[in-house]
Amino acid sequence: MVYKINDPKQKSGPILTVDFYFDSGTTSNEAKTEIAKLVRLADNNSELTFTGYQPQFWSFNPTMEEEE
């Protein structure tokens, strides 16, 4: 389900927040690197219209391996 938010003060185009899931041993830096590689695969593809991305939240279970 996608929740829609109407924000008349938004300065840029539409924003869709997407969750990516990783193995439990993956660190936030490793995850950001993997996402950057995925975005680079989309470069110069006219069928893809997003203009950028920004990692914002890292959710992890503190009882699992310690985060860096």
N, C-alpha and C positions, 0 to 999 in steps of 0.2 A: 504494500500500500504506500502511496506517496501522499504526504500531507502538503497541501498548497497554502502558501502564506502570501497574502497581499501586502506589499511593503511600498507605499508611495514614495518613501524617502530613499529607496535603493538607487545607487548611483550607476550601476553597471547593468548589463543585460541579465536575463534570467539565470538563476543559479539552481542546480540540482545537486543535492548532497547524496553521495553514494558510499556505502559501506563495503570495504574489502575485508576478507577474512584470511588469516594466515595460520600456519602451524604454531603450536604453543611455544616452540623454541625460537621463534622469529622475534628479533628486537625491533623497536620502532625505526631505527636507522636502516635496518635491512628492508623493512616494509616500504619505507619512503624511496629507497633505491629501486626496489622492484616496480613500484608504481611509476617512477620516472622512466624506467626502461619501457614500460607499457605505453606511456604517453609518446615516447620517441618513435615507437612502432607506428603511431598514427600520424606522424609528421608527413606533410606533403600528400595527404590523402584527401582529395576534394570531397569525398563522401562523408567525412567527419567534420563537424562544424564547431566543436568546442574550441575555446580560445585560450584556456589555461586551467590550472588546478592549484589548490592550496590545501595541504594536509593540515587538519585542525585538531582532531581529537584522537587520542590513542587509548583504547580501552583494554585493560588487561586484568587478570585475576591475580591479586597480590599473594595468594597462597601457592601459586605456581612458581616458576622460575623468576628470580628477581629481574626487574627491568633495569637497563643500563643507567 
